[in-house]
């Protein structure tokens, strides 16, 4: 089995030795990157394994200092990154600065907790006089990071930075849609003092990615991408010698529930942004909304009015706040899902002629709001990954919970209610939170990763953890030390 890349790309040719990145909004070639031979790939991983042994001996405090220098180096690039990101994956240039800020925020937090998260765990020995016991956190070795295109820097900092700080070497395989992001990210680390063999960016075909996963010198694989890609990674890792770890951050079909006492103006603005930002191309984007019947009509009206205000067009021009999706193939898949829902009885509330850029044969997709939807429709069950949301009426908390859980995914879910002013609403939130089958539950916010909280999912959203102290746990192994200090004479 070969792995699909963590991203979508259209090739200009059938050259099996290279990849071509197309600019989403005009389909022109941006860059071409060559693949290594199998021998070159194997040699690179060998170099990583050898370099990791030396890197692990660098004191933790010094590695953290290098991490802080990385932040300085990355910060120097902040003016170049937004347009470069736009050309690679289509996000409006005015929004690229947010990814830079988020990357630095996560790096700062992960570095601030590193020494505590990676320090020895000491045990009180009052119950065992004459003994000393502790647990060390030791690096795994070589970590293969397979990164996606939709938020390349934010995902890379989640896994690459803690892996390096923990003493691992990293082989970074970027999406073919965002090769420049990975190269720039690695350059900042190299300028900060990370040896080049300790962090390598290697562009790989699906077949070469499979070989990298199976390489016996790779100790852990961190994959972010589709469910199909994650399953292929898991199978390839299981076929490799030994038993290597695999972390899978996969898809989502993230729901929101709007209770009758929600602040509608605030809630609508937040949920429209959660559904439409980055053209809906986020694993934790809002893709389905359940609204209490008492406020359903007003909510839908406000939601549609705000959605109509978006401007879709050339993402390099500052007047547009909605850009293309990453490829023509993605656009066609999204349009097909919407058309199938309408054919099954859903009603589309956004006239497409409001967004003339959204033409067949392009990567531009008009934002869309669907009502009269139900769970027999793919648009309410399977990932859309586009600027489309379905809104369904519910009569109770129990009905909302059942529908929110009626999904193969479980990444995030959000509840919108006036908990601050009403103790009963706060109590209701906790009851709902306990019942939701998801990795993260939000109250009155959505589509956000807090670096202090564990980022994880259930069901088809994957397994494993990034961010927080638990992200470090995933990238290290426990070594127990049991010392008998006193012996009988």
Secondary structure as UniProt FT lines:
FT   TURN            16..17
FT   STRAND          18..22
FT   TURN            24..26
FT   STRAND          29..34
FT   HELIX           38..55
FT   TURN            56..57
FT   HELIX           60..75
FT   TURN            76..77
FT   HELIX           78..89
FT   HELIX           93..95
FT   HELIX           96..118
FT   STRAND          121..122
FT   TURN            126..127
FT   TURN            129..130
FT   STRAND          131..139
FT   STRAND          142..146
FT   TURN            150..151
FT   HELIX           152..156
FT   HELIX           157..161
FT   HELIX           162..165
FT   TURN            166..167
FT   STRAND          169..173
FT   TURN            176..177
FT   HELIX           179..192
FT   TURN            196..198
FT   STRAND          199..201
FT   HELIX           206..214
FT   TURN            216..217
FT   STRAND          220..224
FT   HELIX           227..239
FT   STRAND          245..249
FT   STRAND          254..258
FT   TURN            260..261
FT   HELIX           264..276
FT   HELIX           277..280
FT   TURN            283..284
FT   STRAND          286..292
FT   TURN            293..295
FT   HELIX           296..307
FT   TURN            308..309
FT   TURN            315..316
FT   TURN            318..319
FT   HELIX           328..343
FT   TURN            344..345
FT   STRAND          347..348
FT   HELIX           352..354
FT   TURN            356..357
FT   TURN            360..361
FT   STRAND          368..371
FT   TURN            375..376
FT   HELIX           378..380
FT   STRAND          388..394
FT   HELIX           397..405
FT   STRAND          409..410
FT   STRAND          412..416
FT   TURN            419..421
FT   HELIX           423..435
FT   STRAND          440..443
FT   TURN            451..452
FT   STRAND          458..459
FT   TURN            460..461
FT   STRAND          462..463
FT   HELIX           468..474
FT   STRAND          476..484
//
